[in-house]
């Protein structure tokens, strides 16, 4: 992995640690309203300032990160899980099942992703699980397509013939022999897609379809605070900066993973 | 030969048009589920509690609330085809009329963003490819990744803060003349510039490595001629496709950008609908957005074919 990839990975680990240990390191309760300190610019007491209810921005960003990051990661895991199983089966069995599944994948991919996610989030009650489902409902399709393509190239390999020759059943071939081969591919794909999931999560939260107030997420902080943007820009700048830094590090890491494994995948 | 070519396009077109059916069924099924899932009378939730009794009766008859779910769904589709998207809960205006009113604004915004993004993105991509692995290339590539990682609703606010609140060059929000259009269009173009620059770079570098470039070089053709004629011409086709396909994502991003800048298009209409839980409005926007998106993709596919006859439509 190149240098920028390593630095990004380090920053991501740091951000994750900060979010995981938010209850121990955050200076204030993120939901504590403090009417003496409304819209305070960043200073020694409140490193990133306070919002219109006097809540500490830094604490809210730390807690918000827990939700923003875990929703994006959970969406990715859900997409990988569905995409992997469907992609492997489609590629390995081929024939009509394959044709049908790939037609369905094409169908999903021809939807405008954000609109589809909005549609799903509106049907289901707003909250973090809805966001996960909305992202994964679109996300699995690109995983399935890439994994299926890869399985097509390796299923004729000698080690698969060997596995068949020693009498492995199909379940064993699928999960014991083919699936581990997909790991680098999945790693690279995840690196390429996760940044987008972070942005989608932020967008849905911004639209009010994610975690509901008073719970903070990075996206919902921007949406709630943008009314005060001209008088108290720090209320919006810092949460957005966190989204950008996180998505940026994921994207750079994704690019360097792709270069490392020499895989060509379009974003 | 010619005849076969035309019929191949026709078959392809028909195939693509057939794809419309499952896509539209998918979207309408989603919105129909929403109508059904809402508490209370589905017809009332579609036309609004404040609708006149005769309209409620008309919808009730069209949808057929007494019949089973499947025929209700077909009734719903029939209404949609007639342009009956229901009425807004709040303004009691026909959603379809509002959509017709606001769609040109969104189109204007998307086109403007495209006009800004295309030359800049292409230029940056070309420079990056020609100066591969130099400082300039790294700088542009880093900028492009950053552009991809910024949420538009945030970069839009920053642009607004700087250009309209600090420098007072443009009005912060509203819609109308071109002065209102510039800032949202610039915001919307940022991720597009980033995508275009990255893809152009990749395509040009790939063409550099192709044998035919070596061949023209061996023939002794001047370097600038190689760059402008051979590389550029071959890069153009895939790039045009990318620009076209990206147009759909402009429409996507418009939801967020229009909201920030108060541009009176479909995106803001939808956002207001979401905030107020104005379901007919949300459904109308989702359906319209999907139809436009799919239609544009189809158009790009066809243009692609005419630009490059080598492409086999499948």
Interface residues (C-beta under 8 A of the other chain):
Chain A: X106 X107 X110 X111 X112 X113 X114 X115 X116 X118 X119 X120 X122 X123 X195 X199 X202 X203 X206 X207 X208 X209 X219 X222 X223 X226 X229 X230 X233 X236 X237 X239 X240 X243 X244 X247 X248 X250 X251 X252 X255 X267
Chain B: X19 X22 X23 X26 X27 X30 X31 X33 X34 X37 X145 X146 X148 X149 X150 X151 X153 X154 X155 X157 X158 X160 X161 X165 X172 X195 X198 X248 X249 X251 X252 X253 X255 X256 X260 X270 X271 X274 X275 X279 X282 X285 X286 X289 X290 X293 X294 X297
